[in-house]
Amino acid sequence: MLRREIWVDPRGRVVRYNLAYINHLVYAGDNGRVLGYDSAHGCHHRHYRGRVTKVRFESFGQIEARFQRECNRLAKEVRHAQD
């Protein structure tokens, strides 16, 4: 499951976001969040199988593209493991 929560101000700027790939069969911790990016707690960070690291933020578009690339890679790994 992919979850995308994006908060936008009246001017159309992204002011908060939460992007997550959730799959309890791949990772049971962190409520099944295998991969995630969000801006909670006043900083931009990445979740990966329970580990949290800060990320450099240039734009929401850049973060969203990075998230999508990583999701695509993870989906391929899951499909390959199921074969």
C-alpha positions as CSV (number, residue, x, y, z in Angstrom):
1,M,0.0,0.0,0.0
2,L,1.2,3.5,-0.8
3,R,0.1,6.4,1.4
4,R,0.5,10.0,0.3
5,E,-0.6,12.8,2.6
6,I,0.3,16.2,1.4
7,W,-0.7,19.5,3.0
8,V,-0.7,22.6,0.9
9,D,-1.1,26.2,2.0
10,P,-3.5,28.7,0.2
11,R,-0.7,29.7,-2.2
12,G,-0.2,26.1,-3.3
13,R,3.1,25.4,-1.5
14,V,3.6,22.1,0.2
15,V,3.9,22.8,3.9
16,R,3.9,19.2,5.2
17,Y,4.0,15.7,3.7
18,N,4.0,12.1,4.6
19,L,4.8,9.5,2.0
20,A,4.9,5.8,2.9
21,Y,5.2,2.3,1.4
22,I,3.4,-0.1,3.8
23,N,3.8,-3.8,3.5
24,H,3.5,-5.9,6.7
25,L,4.8,-9.0,4.9
26,V,8.1,-7.2,4.1
27,Y,8.6,-5.4,7.4
28,A,6.3,-5.9,10.5
29,G,7.8,-3.1,12.6
30,D,6.8,0.6,12.4
31,N,3.2,-0.4,11.6
32,G,4.4,-2.1,8.4
33,R,6.1,1.1,7.0
34,V,8.9,-0.3,4.9
35,L,9.8,3.1,3.5
36,G,8.7,6.6,4.2
37,Y,9.5,10.2,3.9
38,D,8.0,13.0,6.0
39,S,8.5,16.4,7.4
40,A,7.1,15.8,10.9
41,H,8.8,17.1,14.0
42,G,10.3,20.1,12.1
43,C,12.7,18.2,9.9
44,H,12.8,16.2,6.7
45,H,13.6,12.5,7.2
46,R,13.5,9.1,5.7
47,H,12.2,5.9,7.4
48,Y,13.5,2.6,6.2
49,R,12.6,-0.6,8.0
50,G,12.6,1.1,11.4
51,R,15.7,3.3,10.9
52,V,15.3,7.1,10.6
53,T,17.7,9.4,8.9
54,K,17.6,13.1,8.1
55,V,17.5,13.9,4.4
56,R,18.5,17.0,2.5
57,F,15.4,18.9,1.3
58,E,15.6,20.8,-2.0
59,S,11.9,20.5,-3.0
60,F,8.9,18.4,-2.4
61,G,9.1,17.2,-6.0
62,Q,12.7,16.0,-5.4
63,I,11.6,14.1,-2.3
64,E,8.5,12.6,-4.1
65,A,10.7,11.5,-7.1
66,R,13.2,9.8,-4.7
67,F,10.4,8.1,-2.8
68,Q,8.9,6.8,-6.1
69,R,12.2,5.5,-7.4
70,E,12.8,3.6,-4.1
71,C,9.3,2.2,-4.1
72,N,9.7,0.9,-7.6
73,R,13.0,-0.8,-6.6
74,L,11.4,-2.3,-3.5
75,A,8.4,-3.6,-5.5
76,K,10.8,-5.3,-8.0
77,E,12.6,-6.9,-5.1
78,V,9.3,-8.2,-3.6
79,R,8.1,-9.6,-6.9
80,H,11.5,-11.3,-7.5
81,A,11.3,-12.9,-4.0
82,Q,7.8,-14.2,-4.7
83,D,8.9,-15.9,-8.0
